[in-house]
Amino acid sequence: MEKKTKEIKLPMDFNPGTQKYEPILPLRKTREKVKIDIKPIIILIIALLILFGGFLLALKYNLFN
């Protein structure tokens, strides 16, 4: 039983530097870079820290009783 090999036909392009035809190789696909705006995240973290600090102060001075 012989294995069949698949021949891949690549598009050829003339390279004037080497004076011969060379295959055009497909570029590797990369993931798109997702741009994240960090300013709202920092504001949210600061707001949460302020709320948490106020909650701790309220617990310390028994403001919930």
KADARA-V886542 format. One record per pair of residues at least 4 apart in sequence whose C-alpha atoms are under 7 Angstrom apart, sorted by the first residue. I is the first residue (numbers start at 1). J is the second residue. Records with the same first field share a line. If there is no record, write none. Layout:
# KADARA-V886542
I = J ; J
This chain:
# KADARA-V886542
10 = 23 ; 24
11 = 23 ; 24
12 = 21 ; 22 ; 23 ; 24
13 = 21 ; 22 ; 23 ; 24
14 = 20 ; 21 ; 22
15 = 19 ; 20 ; 21 ; 22
16 = 20
38 = 42
39 = 43
40 = 44
41 = 45
42 = 46
43 = 47
44 = 48
45 = 49
46 = 50
47 = 51
48 = 52
49 = 53
50 = 54
51 = 55
52 = 56
53 = 57
54 = 58
55 = 59
56 = 60
57 = 61
58 = 62 ; 63 ; 64
59 = 63 ; 64
